Amino acid sequence: MTKGFGNILKQAQQMHAKIAQLQEEMAGKTVEASSGGGMVNIVMNGKQEVLSVRIDPEVVSREDVEMLQDLMVAAVNEAIRKSQEMMTEEMKRSPAAQYSGAILDFFGCRIVEQRTIFYCC
């Protein structure tokens, strides 16, 4: 029994390493999102870090700062959504992620967030 359990833990560690590698690969991928019909553009990587912001000069107005703020919030939120979607799709394709999820289920654990942070009950 102990040997089998040790093998399961070893496999879980290997899967965790593969997921970490996948996450590192995702950091090199980017998504682009915009708001206001392209007036504000955001480029974000798979780690949800904003890499660039482009604002159309026509949207910059001292009289309407609130509109620019709203456009920025909308563009950043859309970029985050796209980044999360990209990560979810990559995780679905990864046998390592699927297998590690089954191991976590076996031990009564659940994933708290996509960064492979989990806890067991």
C-alpha positions as CSV (number, residue, x, y, z in Angstrom):
1,M,0.0,0.0,0.0
2,T,2.8,2.4,0.9
3,K,4.6,1.8,-2.3
4,G,1.5,2.4,-4.4
5,F,0.8,5.6,-2.4
6,G,4.5,6.7,-3.0
7,N,4.0,6.2,-6.7
8,I,0.9,8.2,-6.8
9,L,2.6,11.1,-5.0
10,K,5.6,10.9,-7.4
11,Q,3.2,11.0,-10.3
12,A,1.4,14.0,-8.8
13,Q,4.7,15.8,-8.3
14,Q,5.7,15.1,-12.0
15,M,2.3,16.4,-13.1
16,H,2.7,19.5,-11.0
17,A,6.0,20.1,-12.6
18,K,4.5,19.7,-16.1
19,I,1.7,22.2,-15.2
20,A,4.3,24.7,-13.9
21,Q,6.1,24.3,-17.2
22,L,2.8,24.9,-19.1
23,Q,2.2,28.0,-17.1
24,E,5.7,29.3,-17.9
25,E,5.0,28.7,-21.6
26,M,1.8,30.6,-21.2
27,A,3.7,33.6,-19.9
28,G,5.2,33.8,-23.4
29,K,1.9,34.0,-25.1
30,T,-0.2,37.2,-25.4
31,V,-3.7,38.3,-25.9
32,E,-5.0,41.6,-27.1
33,A,-8.2,43.4,-26.0
34,S,-9.7,46.7,-26.8
35,S,-12.6,48.9,-25.9
36,G,-14.3,51.9,-27.4
37,G,-14.1,50.5,-30.8
38,G,-10.3,50.2,-30.6
39,M,-9.7,53.5,-28.9
40,V,-7.9,51.7,-26.0
41,N,-5.9,48.5,-26.7
42,I,-4.2,46.3,-24.1
43,V,-1.7,43.5,-24.6
44,M,-1.5,41.0,-21.8
45,N,0.5,37.8,-21.3
46,G,-0.6,34.5,-19.9
47,K,0.5,35.5,-16.5
48,Q,-2.0,38.3,-16.7
49,E,0.7,41.0,-16.8
50,V,-0.1,44.1,-18.9
51,L,2.6,44.4,-21.5
52,S,1.4,47.4,-23.3
53,V,-1.3,50.0,-23.5
54,R,-2.2,52.0,-26.6
55,I,-4.6,54.9,-26.3
56,D,-6.0,56.7,-29.3
57,P,-5.1,60.4,-28.9
58,E,-8.6,61.4,-29.8
59,V,-9.9,59.8,-26.7
60,V,-7.7,61.9,-24.4
61,S,-9.7,64.9,-23.2
62,R,-9.4,66.9,-20.0
63,E,-13.1,67.3,-20.1
64,D,-13.9,63.6,-20.2
65,V,-11.3,61.8,-18.0
66,E,-14.0,59.5,-16.7
67,M,-14.7,58.1,-20.2
68,L,-11.0,57.3,-20.6
69,Q,-10.9,55.6,-17.2
70,D,-14.0,53.6,-18.1
71,L,-12.4,52.5,-21.4
72,M,-9.2,51.5,-19.6
73,V,-11.1,49.4,-17.1
74,A,-13.1,47.7,-19.8
75,A,-10.0,46.9,-21.9
76,V,-8.1,45.5,-19.0
77,N,-11.0,43.4,-17.8
78,E,-11.4,42.1,-21.4
79,A,-7.7,41.3,-21.5
80,I,-7.9,39.4,-18.2
81,R,-10.9,37.4,-19.4
82,K,-9.1,36.5,-22.7
83,S,-5.9,35.5,-20.8
84,Q,-7.9,33.3,-18.4
85,E,-9.7,31.7,-21.4
86,M,-6.4,31.1,-23.1
87,M,-5.0,29.4,-20.0
88,T,-8.2,27.3,-19.5
89,E,-8.0,26.1,-23.1
90,E,-4.3,25.2,-22.8
91,M,-5.0,23.3,-19.6
92,K,-7.9,21.4,-21.2
93,R,-5.4,20.2,-23.9
94,S,-2.8,19.2,-21.3
95,P,-2.9,15.5,-20.2
96,A,-0.8,16.5,-17.2
97,A,-3.5,19.0,-16.0
98,Q,-6.3,16.4,-16.6
99,Y,-4.4,13.7,-14.8
100,S,-3.4,15.9,-11.8
101,G,-7.0,16.9,-11.5
102,A,-8.0,13.3,-11.2
103,I,-5.3,12.8,-8.5
104,L,-6.5,15.8,-6.6
105,D,-10.1,14.5,-6.8
106,F,-9.0,11.1,-5.5
107,F,-7.5,12.7,-2.4
108,G,-10.5,15.0,-1.8
109,C,-8.6,18.2,-2.8
110,R,-9.9,21.0,-4.9
111,I,-8.2,23.6,-7.0
112,V,-8.6,27.1,-5.5
113,E,-7.3,29.0,-8.5
114,Q,-5.6,28.3,-11.8
115,R,-2.1,28.9,-10.5
116,T,-2.1,25.3,-9.2
117,I,-2.8,26.3,-5.6
118,F,-4.9,23.7,-4.0
119,Y,-5.9,22.4,-0.6
120,C,-7.2,19.1,0.7
121,C,-10.2,18.7,3.0
